[in-house]
Amino acid sequence: MELTGKVALITGASRGIGRAIAVALAQKGANVVINYVHNEEEAKKTQEMCKAYGVETLIVRADVSNRDEVRKMVETVIEKFGRVDILINNAGILGNAITPMEITEEEWDRVININLKGAFLVTQEVLKHMKKGKIVNIASIAGKDGGTVGAHYAASKGGLIALTFNLARHWHRIFW
């Protein structure tokens, strides 16, 4: 698959799965936008790994659960590249609690807001500029079977799976 000249925005790309996806897309020739929220140094490491493939990169700090920050992130991408061809909604957290009784309301909201609301907000803002493209939402088997992690994480990933199906249906009607 050749992606030369395509623009890929990867949320949560400063480490882990997001970093691996960013580097893989760069290897295929895509220009890469590296979103992070906490660790700029790690985002810069991802950037250097991507630049090794001769692509353009951009690092953008944004909390995906905050619409204003998401809007500014997408505007920054559009200013630099003029478009987004690929969106990878990868940003996510596990949370600290495991048993349902350990989960506080604040932690529940934090996990849901980053893992589910974040993907929704980024998708909404990107769709304002995406003519044709691909959106990939990184979910988890815990979203299908509940997993052994916290209920808030499983619920967020189950919601993300349902959101993905819903968006695909609407995307198909609107763009195809």
trRosetta pair geometry for C-beta under 8 A, 3 or more apart (Angstrom, degrees):
i j d omega theta_ij theta_ji phi_ij phi_ji
1 28 5.9 -5 95 -148 84 139
2 28 6.5 -174 -134 -179 27 89
2 29 6.2 9 -168 32 68 140
3 6 4.4 -72 -176 31 85 127
3 8 7.3 12 170 -39 142 122
3 25 6.2 -67 89 -164 163 75
3 28 4.2 60 21 121 111 108
3 29 4.8 166 75 69 67 86
3 30 4.0 -28 131 -56 128 92
3 86 7.5 -16 -148 -22 131 144
4 28 7.8 -122 -45 143 58 62
4 29 3.4 -49 -78 157 63 145
4 30 7.6 -111 -85 -65 18 41
5 29 7.0 -7 -1 145 52 109
5 30 7.9 -48 59 -117 24 46
5 31 7.2 2 -153 -13 22 104
6 29 7.3 85 27 104 89 86
6 30 4.6 -42 77 -117 96 90
6 31 7.0 -166 90 26 42 76
6 85 4.2 -102 -160 71 92 152
6 86 6.0 55 153 -10 123 110
7 30 7.0 150 -104 -172 12 89
7 31 5.0 -24 -106 71 65 106
7 33 6.9 39 178 -19 90 108
7 77 7.1 132 163 180 132 107
7 81 4.4 110 -106 160 148 154
7 82 8.0 169 -25 60 155 65
7 83 5.7 146 34 90 136 75
7 84 5.4 -102 102 -120 112 41
7 85 5.1 119 48 10 67 92
7 86 7.1 -176 94 29 44 77
8 22 7.5 174 106 -122 122 61
8 25 4.6 -65 44 169 167 156
8 30 4.4 39 -8 155 119 140
8 31 7.0 163 22 80 72 50
8 32 5.4 -20 69 -111 99 63
8 33 6.7 -162 96 24 48 78
8 84 7.8 86 -118 -160 19 78
8 85 6.8 -52 -69 68 59 86
8 86 3.9 -18 -110 73 83 116
8 87 7.7 -177 -156 -76 59 24
8 88 6.7 27 -180 -7 102 106
9 33 4.3 -17 -109 65 69 125
9 35 6.8 48 -178 -27 86 115
9 74 7.7 4 -116 -106 167 71
9 77 5.9 -19 -85 -115 124 159
9 84 5.2 -25 -8 -138 119 123
9 86 7.1 175 26 92 60 62
9 87 5.2 -9 64 -115 101 68
9 88 7.0 -170 94 30 52 69
9 122 7.7 -162 122 -178 129 119
9 126 6.8 -153 50 -102 145 130
10 13 3.9 89 103 -74 110 126
10 18 5.3 145 152 -161 114 88
10 21 5.4 165 -129 98 141 116
10 22 4.9 -133 42 -74 156 90
10 25 7.3 -178 -47 15 128 146
10 32 6.7 -14 8 -162 113 95
10 33 6.8 162 22 79 63 66
10 34 6.5 -11 63 -111 98 48
10 35 6.4 -157 93 22 50 91
10 88 4.3 -1 -114 61 76 118
10 90 5.8 8 -174 14 84 130
11 18 6.9 -95 97 -121 39 132
11 35 4.5 -30 -120 70 52 140
11 64 5.4 47 -157 -75 141 140
11 88 6.8 -155 22 96 69 68
11 89 5.7 10 31 -135 126 45
11 90 5.3 175 73 46 72 71
11 91 3.8 -68 139 -19 109 105
11 118 7.0 164 163 152 159 117
11 119 7.8 -154 46 -94 152 64
11 122 5.9 -85 -54 -90 141 168
12 15 7.9 -65 169 51 76 68
12 16 7.6 -32 151 64 104 112
12 17 7.7 23 115 71 115 88
12 18 4.2 -161 109 -57 74 151
12 35 6.5 -6 -15 90 32 97
12 36 7.2 86 -124 -108 29 51
12 37 7.8 -20 -93 -2 66 99
12 64 7.7 -49 -39 -17 90 138
12 90 4.5 -131 62 102 110 89
12 91 3.3 161 -38 -91 111 59
12 92 6.4 -39 -58 10 170 58
13 18 3.8 -132 -98 156 42 110
13 19 5.9 121 -179 -75 60 47
13 21 7.0 -99 -117 68 95 98
13 22 4.5 86 -162 -48 122 134
13 32 7.6 -178 178 171 159 111
13 33 7.9 136 20 109 155 50
13 34 4.3 -125 91 -143 128 72
13 35 5.7 93 14 45 100 60
13 36 6.6 -94 58 -61 66 79
13 43 7.1 74 90 -126 81 81
13 46 5.6 146 141 165 89 164
13 88 7.9 89 -75 81 108 121
13 90 6.8 89 -68 63 68 137
14 18 6.8 21 24 92 41 129
14 19 6.6 -26 126 -67 16 100
14 34 6.7 101 -72 171 62 109
14 35 8.0 -92 -30 101 87 41
14 36 3.8 59 -42 -103 126 123
14 38 7.8 -144 56 59 159 72
14 39 5.3 150 150 75 151 96
14 40 7.9 -94 -120 -106 138 16
14 42 4.0 79 168 107 104 105
14 43 4.1 -54 -105 -71 102 69
14 45 7.7 81 -166 50 71 93
14 46 5.7 -131 -128 -10 37 135
15 18 6.7 48 63 56 37 101
15 19 5.2 -13 -138 -24 15 126
15 39 7.3 27 -26 67 120 137
15 42 5.1 -25 -54 172 101 138
15 46 7.5 -116 -60 -57 39 118
16 19 6.0 116 50 17 32 99
16 20 7.1 -64 139 -2 36 101
17 20 5.6 -58 -149 39 33 112
17 21 6.2 33 154 -20 68 106
17 90 5.9 -157 102 -161 105 124
17 138 6.3 134 126 -153 144 157
18 21 5.8 -55 -147 36 30 110
18 22 6.3 32 155 -21 65 106
18 35 7.9 -92 -169 63 141 80
18 46 7.7 -24 117 -119 90 153
18 88 7.4 154 -127 115 75 124
18 90 4.3 153 -88 111 92 146
18 91 7.2 38 -76 -71 142 54
19 22 5.7 -54 -148 35 31 113
19 23 6.3 26 157 -15 66 107
19 42 7.8 -85 -76 165 130 98
19 45 7.7 -8 -131 100 133 98
19 46 4.7 -124 -124 -105 90 111
19 49 7.2 57 -175 54 98 152
20 23 6.0 -56 -147 39 29 108
20 24 6.2 29 155 -19 64 109
21 24 5.7 -57 -145 38 30 112
21 25 6.3 28 157 -17 66 106
21 88 5.5 178 146 172 150 169
21 90 6.4 -165 26 -70 151 152
22 25 6.0 -59 -150 37 27 107
22 26 6.3 28 152 -19 63 108
22 32 5.0 95 -160 -166 89 141
22 34 5.8 40 -127 -96 153 93
22 46 5.4 43 81 -179 151 116
22 49 7.6 93 103 85 105 112
22 50 5.6 -66 148 -73 99 125
23 26 5.5 -54 -147 37 33 114
23 27 6.4 41 151 -26 64 102
23 46 7.2 -118 -52 -154 90 76
23 49 5.0 -44 -99 134 113 120
23 50 5.9 -127 -100 -79 55 71
23 53 7.9 136 -161 -16 63 132
24 27 5.6 -48 -151 28 32 117
24 28 6.9 22 152 -10 61 106
25 28 5.8 -62 -154 42 35 107
25 30 4.1 -46 164 51 96 133
25 32 5.8 130 91 -91 116 107
25 50 8.0 -6 75 -127 83 112
25 86 6.9 -166 -134 90 140 153
25 88 7.9 -138 -43 -23 144 139
26 29 7.6 99 -174 -34 32 7
26 30 6.3 -88 -81 63 35 75
26 32 5.1 -47 -69 -27 97 135
26 49 7.4 139 54 118 155 74
26 50 3.8 -166 -77 -146 158 80
26 51 7.7 -57 -159 -34 144 22
26 52 7.7 81 135 56 135 73
26 53 4.3 139 147 45 95 139
26 55 4.8 -140 -143 26 84 141
26 57 7.6 -6 -101 -79 126 106
27 53 5.4 -131 -91 -105 40 151
29 53 7.4 -129 -83 148 38 119
29 55 6.5 153 -164 -85 34 114
30 55 6.4 28 90 -139 36 152
30 85 7.7 -137 -136 69 110 121
30 86 6.6 -31 -144 29 149 139
31 55 5.1 -172 -99 177 49 103
31 56 4.2 -2 -132 62 113 90
31 57 6.9 -161 -168 -75 71 39
31 58 7.9 41 160 -2 101 94
31 81 6.3 171 100 -112 144 131
32 47 7.9 -172 92 -117 114 58
32 50 4.7 -98 45 -156 145 153
32 55 6.1 74 -1 114 91 136
32 56 7.8 176 30 92 57 52
32 57 5.1 -11 69 -114 87 83
32 58 7.6 -169 101 31 50 65
33 57 7.4 157 -89 -163 32 57
33 58 4.8 -16 -115 67 76 101
33 59 7.9 162 -164 -89 56 20
33 60 6.1 -1 -177 8 102 116
33 77 5.2 -10 -100 -110 159 114
33 81 7.6 -101 -56 -9 116 142
33 84 7.8 -54 14 -114 142 101
34 43 5.2 145 132 -161 124 92
34 46 5.1 149 -133 101 144 128
34 47 5.7 -114 12 -70 153 82
34 50 7.3 -158 -54 -2 121 149
34 57 6.4 14 -8 -173 109 107
34 58 7.0 -179 24 87 72 47
34 59 4.8 -26 71 -107 104 68
34 60 7.2 152 78 23 51 66
35 60 5.5 -29 -102 74 70 89
35 61 7.6 126 -157 -112 61 19
35 62 5.8 -52 -150 45 108 97
35 64 7.3 72 151 -63 144 103
35 73 6.4 36 -111 -158 115 143
35 91 6.8 -63 105 -56 122 122
36 39 6.1 -95 178 60 135 61
36 40 6.6 162 88 -91 141 44
36 42 6.9 152 -126 80 149 95
36 43 4.0 -109 -12 -72 147 125
36 59 7.0 -14 14 -165 109 97
36 60 7.9 151 26 80 64 43
36 61 5.9 -39 76 -106 76 67
37 61 6.4 110 -117 -161 34 77
37 62 6.8 -65 -92 85 81 30
37 63 5.1 79 -129 -90 124 64
37 64 7.4 -92 -62 -6 126 76
37 91 7.4 80 -18 -140 119 132
39 42 4.1 34 119 18 121 113
39 43 6.5 157 101 -16 67 84
40 43 5.3 -54 -149 37 38 116
40 44 6.3 42 152 -23 69 101
40 59 7.3 90 -147 157 80 142
40 61 6.8 -38 -86 -74 96 121
41 44 5.6 -52 -152 33 32 113
41 45 6.8 37 147 -21 62 99
42 45 5.4 -45 -153 29 39 115
42 46 6.7 41 149 -18 65 99
43 46 5.6 -50 -154 34 36 113
43 47 6.4 42 146 -23 65 104
43 59 4.9 105 147 -142 123 123
43 61 7.7 -116 -25 -77 170 79
44 47 5.2 -48 -147 33 36 118
44 48 6.5 38 154 -20 66 100
44 59 6.8 -24 -77 -73 59 159
45 48 5.9 -52 -150 34 32 109
45 49 6.5 33 151 -19 63 105
46 49 5.7 -56 -152 36 33 113
46 50 6.4 29 152 -16 66 108
47 50 5.8 -60 -150 38 30 109
47 51 6.1 31 154 -22 67 108
47 57 4.8 148 -145 133 86 152
47 59 5.6 -55 -67 -57 133 112
48 51 5.6 -51 -141 35 32 113
48 52 6.9 50 154 -36 59 94
49 52 6.0 -43 -166 9 32 118
50 53 6.3 -62 -175 30 45 105
50 55 6.0 -68 161 63 93 114
50 57 5.0 115 94 -84 130 131
51 54 7.5 68 -178 -66 48 17
51 55 6.9 -123 -109 58 38 66
51 57 5.7 -81 -65 -2 86 131
56 81 7.6 162 98 -92 135 102
58 76 7.2 175 163 136 137 105
58 77 6.7 162 84 -106 150 69
58 80 5.5 130 -81 81 150 170
58 81 7.5 -118 -9 -33 142 110
60 73 4.7 119 145 -139 137 89
60 76 5.4 152 -112 84 130 143
60 77 6.9 -67 -32 -55 156 88
62 66 7.3 -141 -178 63 78 101
62 69 4.1 158 -151 153 85 101
62 70 5.8 123 165 -83 134 42
62 72 6.7 179 -103 73 120 93
62 73 3.8 -55 -36 -58 159 131
63 66 4.4 55 84 10 106 113
63 69 5.0 68 44 69 73 160
63 70 8.0 -77 85 -47 51 78
63 114 8.0 -79 -173 -105 82 90
63 118 8.0 -102 157 -111 59 114
64 69 7.7 -103 -74 95 21 112
64 70 6.0 70 -139 -85 50 108
64 89 7.9 126 -159 -146 152 86
64 91 4.8 150 1 70 147 154
64 114 6.3 88 68 -146 103 63
64 118 3.2 62 121 -156 112 112
64 119 7.4 36 159 -50 136 39
64 121 6.4 157 175 66 71 116
64 122 5.6 -32 -146 -45 106 116
65 110 8.0 -83 -57 -150 174 50
65 113 3.9 56 -140 150 135 100
65 114 5.1 -63 -48 -80 120 54
65 117 5.5 63 -130 90 80 114
65 118 4.9 -55 -66 -72 63 93
65 121 7.2 133 -129 16 25 146
66 69 4.1 53 89 18 112 113
66 70 6.5 169 86 -15 56 86
66 121 8.0 156 72 140 21 169
67 70 5.5 -58 -144 39 32 113
67 71 6.1 35 158 -23 68 105
67 121 5.4 -132 -98 -145 71 129
67 125 7.9 159 -155 -56 73 122
68 71 5.7 -51 -146 34 29 113
68 72 6.5 27 155 -15 63 106
69 72 5.7 -54 -147 39 32 110
69 73 6.3 38 152 -24 65 104
70 73 5.5 -52 -149 33 32 115
70 74 6.4 26 156 -14 66 105
70 118 7.7 178 -81 -150 131 66
70 121 4.7 151 14 137 174 114
70 122 5.5 -126 -149 -84 123 63
70 125 5.3 178 139 -7 103 153
71 74 6.1 -58 -149 39 29 106
71 75 6.2 30 153 -18 64 109
71 125 5.5 -151 -96 -120 56 135
72 75 5.6 -55 -144 39 31 114
72 76 6.3 37 154 -24 65 104
73 76 5.7 -56 -153 32 29 112
73 77 6.6 28 150 -17 64 104
73 122 7.9 -35 82 -119 134 93
73 125 7.8 85 68 114 90 154
74 77 5.5 -51 -150 35 36 113
74 78 6.3 35 152 -18 67 105
74 84 7.3 -60 -143 -31 88 141
74 122 7.5 160 -61 -148 114 65
74 125 4.2 -168 -13 142 159 119
74 126 5.9 -142 -121 -76 127 59
74 128 7.5 87 144 50 147 112
74 129 6.8 174 172 8 112 136
75 78 5.7 -54 -146 38 32 111
75 79 6.3 38 153 -23 65 104
76 79 5.7 -50 -148 32 30 114
76 80 6.6 19 157 -10 63 108
77 80 6.1 -65 -151 42 29 103
77 81 5.9 -28 174 30 69 112
77 84 5.9 35 134 -71 138 105
78 81 6.9 -76 -121 60 21 74
78 82 6.4 47 -165 -124 58 16
78 83 7.0 58 -121 -65 71 22
78 84 7.4 -61 -74 -27 75 91
78 129 5.5 -121 -94 -124 123 158
81 84 7.4 91 87 -73 131 54
83 129 6.2 -176 -133 152 54 106
83 130 7.2 103 -170 -105 86 52
83 131 7.4 -41 -140 6 124 97
84 87 6.0 46 153 -63 128 92
84 126 5.1 -76 76 -150 151 102
84 129 5.9 81 19 95 96 116
84 130 5.5 -57 76 -79 90 96
84 133 6.5 42 115 -130 70 171
85 130 7.4 140 -107 -132 25 96
85 132 7.9 6 -139 94 76 64
85 133 4.6 -170 -166 -119 42 109
85 134 7.2 25 148 24 68 80
86 133 6.0 -150 -69 -174 38 105
86 134 5.1 -2 -117 63 76 96
86 135 7.8 168 -161 -83 47 36
86 136 7.5 3 -173 4 91 103
87 122 6.7 165 -170 138 128 108
87 123 6.7 144 120 -101 155 65
87 126 4.9 57 -77 171 146 174
87 130 7.3 -74 -22 -71 118 149
87 133 7.0 75 -4 131 86 130
87 134 7.3 -166 33 98 63 54
87 135 4.6 -6 64 -115 105 78
87 136 7.2 -180 93 29 57 62
88 136 4.9 -10 -115 66 71 104
88 138 6.9 42 178 -31 88 106
89 118 7.2 151 -160 114 105 87
89 119 3.8 77 179 -126 147 94
89 122 5.8 159 -103 71 100 133
89 123 6.6 -31 -61 -52 136 97
89 135 7.0 26 -11 -177 104 92
89 136 7.0 -166 27 93 71 51
89 137 4.6 -10 62 -114 117 68
89 138 6.4 -155 94 15 63 77
89 160 7.8 -163 112 -151 129 120
90 138 4.5 46 -115 10 64 140
91 114 6.2 -108 135 178 102 93
91 115 7.8 -145 110 -97 69 44
91 118 5.5 -86 85 138 121 149
91 119 7.7 -171 56 -65 87 74
92 114 6.2 139 -125 126 39 103
92 115 4.5 58 -130 -107 92 87
92 118 7.9 -167 -81 61 60 138
92 138 6.8 -127 -8 90 135 108
92 156 7.5 154 -143 123 106 134
92 157 7.9 52 -148 -80 146 93
93 110 7.2 -39 71 136 142 97
93 111 5.9 -120 82 -114 97 72
93 114 5.3 41 12 84 105 151
93 115 6.7 -117 38 -52 64 99
93 153 7.9 -115 105 -102 55 100
94 111 7.6 -35 141 -120 17 118
94 149 6.0 -107 -155 -160 101 131
94 150 6.8 120 167 19 75 111
94 153 5.3 -5 -150 -93 54 144
95 103 7.1 21 156 -119 145 99
95 107 5.3 99 -152 175 114 107
95 110 7.0 134 -102 85 96 105
95 111 4.4 -33 -56 -72 121 129
95 150 4.9 -68 77 44 125 158
95 152 5.3 52 -14 76 167 126
95 153 5.7 -144 21 -52 111 99
96 107 6.5 -93 37 -134 90 141
96 150 7.9 60 71 -54 28 146
97 102 3.6 180 -149 111 112 105
97 103 4.3 -174 86 -78 150 62
97 104 7.3 156 -33 0 146 67
97 107 5.8 103 5 117 117 159
97 150 5.2 90 91 -111 73 129
97 152 7.4 71 66 13 106 121
98 102 6.3 35 45 47 55 144
98 148 7.9 -8 -160 152 109 68
98 149 6.8 -105 -130 -162 75 39
98 150 5.5 -113 -119 -74 29 75
99 102 4.8 92 61 0 81 106
99 103 7.7 -144 94 -18 46 84
99 150 7.8 -47 15 -116 13 72
100 103 5.9 -51 -157 16 38 114
100 150 7.9 133 -82 -159 46 70
100 151 4.8 34 -94 -8 88 142
102 150 7.8 -100 76 -117 106 107
103 107 5.4 -131 -158 83 71 118
103 108 5.3 82 159 -62 115 91
103 150 6.0 120 -79 -164 119 118
103 151 6.3 -101 -16 50 155 100
103 152 5.4 158 -142 -28 144 118
104 107 4.7 93 53 9 82 100
104 108 6.9 -138 94 -6 43 86
105 108 5.5 -51 -148 34 33 116
105 109 6.3 32 155 -18 66 106
106 109 5.9 -56 -150 37 29 110
106 110 6.3 31 153 -22 64 107
107 110 5.5 -51 -144 34 34 114
107 111 6.4 30 159 -15 67 105
107 152 6.5 -163 126 1 86 170
108 111 6.3 -63 -153 38 25 104
108 112 6.2 16 158 -10 65 114
108 152 4.7 -147 -122 -105 62 128
109 112 5.9 -62 -142 45 28 107
109 113 5.7 28 161 -23 67 114
110 113 5.9 -58 -141 37 22 111
110 114 6.4 11 164 -9 61 108
111 114 6.4 -62 -146 41 25 100
111 115 5.7 -1 170 4 65 121
111 150 7.2 -130 -90 95 171 133
111 152 4.1 95 67 139 147 118
111 153 5.8 -89 -171 -74 139 60
111 156 5.4 -127 143 -36 91 146
112 115 6.5 -67 -127 51 20 95
112 116 5.2 -32 -167 34 63 119
112 117 6.4 62 137 -12 73 102
112 152 6.4 -96 -42 -167 84 94
112 155 6.9 -30 -91 102 100 109
112 156 5.1 -155 -106 -91 52 103
112 159 7.5 42 -141 34 89 156
113 116 7.4 -39 -81 55 9 78
113 117 4.6 -31 -142 41 47 132
113 118 6.7 76 146 -38 53 88
114 117 7.4 18 -20 54 12 88
114 118 4.9 10 -164 -22 37 137
114 156 7.9 11 72 -157 69 153
115 118 6.6 68 -5 32 7 112
115 119 7.2 -9 160 -12 38 109
115 153 7.1 130 -46 -136 168 58
115 156 3.6 61 90 158 134 138
115 157 6.6 -60 167 -61 134 63
115 159 8.0 105 113 63 100 110
115 160 6.5 -88 153 -48 88 129
116 119 6.2 -58 -153 32 25 105
116 120 6.6 21 152 -14 61 109
116 156 4.6 -136 -33 -152 105 79
116 159 4.5 9 -121 96 138 129
116 160 5.5 -130 -106 -62 75 83
116 163 6.9 150 -156 -20 86 147
117 120 5.5 -60 -152 39 35 114
117 121 6.1 32 155 -20 71 106
118 121 5.9 -55 -144 36 29 107
118 122 6.3 23 161 -13 65 108
119 122 6.1 -56 -143 40 28 107
119 123 6.1 29 157 -20 63 111
119 137 5.4 61 -159 -128 143 110
119 160 5.8 69 38 -126 159 104
119 163 6.7 123 101 102 122 150
120 123 5.8 -60 -148 38 26 111
120 124 6.4 28 155 -21 64 106
120 163 6.2 -99 -79 -153 95 147
121 124 5.7 -53 -149 33 30 112
121 125 6.5 21 158 -12 65 107
122 125 6.0 -60 -149 41 31 106
122 126 6.1 26 156 -16 67 111
123 126 5.9 -59 -141 41 28 108
123 127 6.1 31 160 -25 65 109
123 135 6.1 61 -120 -150 102 149
123 167 6.4 -56 174 -124 153 150
124 127 6.0 -58 -148 31 24 111
124 128 7.4 35 152 -29 57 97
125 128 6.0 -44 -167 13 37 116
125 129 8.0 4 149 6 60 104
126 129 6.3 -79 -167 48 43 95
126 130 5.4 32 150 -25 84 120
126 135 7.4 142 93 -97 141 114
127 130 5.5 -57 -118 39 37 108
130 133 4.5 -83 -162 22 117 132
130 135 8.0 82 141 -55 176 103
131 175 7.9 137 167 -137 45 117
132 175 6.5 146 -101 180 70 130
135 167 7.0 -66 85 132 145 140
135 171 7.6 -153 25 -88 125 159
137 160 5.4 -167 158 174 130 105
137 161 7.9 -173 101 -86 128 37
137 163 7.1 156 -114 88 173 105
137 164 4.7 -135 39 -84 137 116
139 143 4.8 -62 177 19 113 153
139 157 4.7 117 -165 -166 80 91
139 160 4.8 -180 -100 97 97 119
139 161 5.0 69 -128 -66 162 84
139 164 7.1 -88 -43 -17 128 143
140 143 5.2 117 64 -9 71 95
140 147 6.8 -7 134 -57 118 145
140 153 7.5 -13 53 155 155 99
140 154 7.8 -104 87 -111 120 53
140 157 4.2 -49 39 -146 97 160
141 144 5.6 -59 -163 39 51 107
141 145 6.0 -8 157 24 85 107
141 147 6.4 119 97 -79 79 100
142 145 6.8 -79 -125 61 29 71
142 146 6.4 -38 -163 138 67 14
142 147 2.8 -28 -111 -21 93 138
142 148 7.8 -104 -105 23 108 44
142 149 5.4 -23 -118 35 155 115
142 153 6.1 4 121 119 151 98
142 154 4.3 -110 158 -104 99 78
142 157 5.3 81 81 55 90 147
142 158 7.8 -94 120 -42 64 84
143 147 8.0 23 -17 -20 37 115
143 154 6.3 175 -85 -163 39 55
143 156 7.6 -83 -95 88 102 48
143 157 3.1 -118 -63 121 108 91
143 158 4.0 177 -161 -64 74 48
143 159 7.5 -111 -140 23 112 45
143 160 6.2 -80 -116 52 153 93
143 161 4.8 147 139 -18 134 121
144 158 7.0 156 -63 -102 31 84
144 161 6.8 87 -66 -51 80 171
146 151 7.6 -17 -155 -115 91 68
146 154 4.9 36 -145 -162 44 154
147 153 7.3 -61 67 99 141 109
147 154 5.2 -163 34 -91 103 109
149 153 4.6 -49 123 70 125 141
149 154 6.2 158 73 -46 92 89
150 153 4.6 95 65 5 87 101
150 154 7.0 -157 97 -2 46 86
151 154 5.6 -56 -145 42 35 111
151 155 5.9 36 156 -21 68 108
152 155 5.8 -53 -143 38 27 111
152 156 6.3 29 156 -21 62 107
153 156 5.8 -56 -148 34 29 110
153 157 6.4 18 158 -11 65 108
154 157 6.1 -62 -147 42 29 104
154 158 6.1 30 155 -19 66 109
155 158 5.7 -54 -143 38 30 112
155 159 6.2 32 156 -19 63 107
156 159 5.7 -55 -150 38 28 113
156 160 6.4 32 149 -23 63 105
157 160 5.3 -46 -144 33 37 116
157 161 6.6 43 153 -22 63 97
158 161 5.7 -48 -153 30 34 112
158 162 6.7 29 151 -13 64 104
159 162 5.7 -56 -149 40 35 109
159 163 6.1 38 152 -22 68 107
160 163 5.4 -49 -142 37 32 115
160 164 6.3 40 154 -26 63 102
161 164 5.7 -52 -152 29 30 115
161 165 6.9 27 152 -15 62 102
162 165 5.9 -54 -153 36 34 109
162 166 6.3 32 151 -17 66 109
163 166 5.6 -59 -147 40 32 112
163 167 6.0 31 157 -19 68 107
164 167 5.9 -54 -143 38 27 109
164 168 6.3 31 156 -23 62 107
165 168 5.7 -56 -150 33 29 114
165 169 6.7 29 154 -19 63 103
166 169 5.9 -56 -155 33 32 109
166 170 6.5 20 154 -8 66 108
167 170 5.8 -61 -146 45 33 105
167 171 5.6 37 156 -25 70 110
168 171 5.6 -50 -136 37 27 113
168 172 6.2 33 159 -24 61 106
169 172 5.9 -55 -152 31 26 113
169 173 6.8 20 154 -13 61 106
170 173 5.9 -57 -151 37 35 108
170 174 6.1 23 157 -14 69 113
171 174 6.0 -65 -144 42 27 106
171 175 5.7 -20 177 19 68 117
171 176 7.8 54 132 -8 69 99
172 175 7.1 -70 -120 52 15 81
172 176 5.2 -34 -159 30 58 122
173 176 7.6 -20 -57 47 9 81
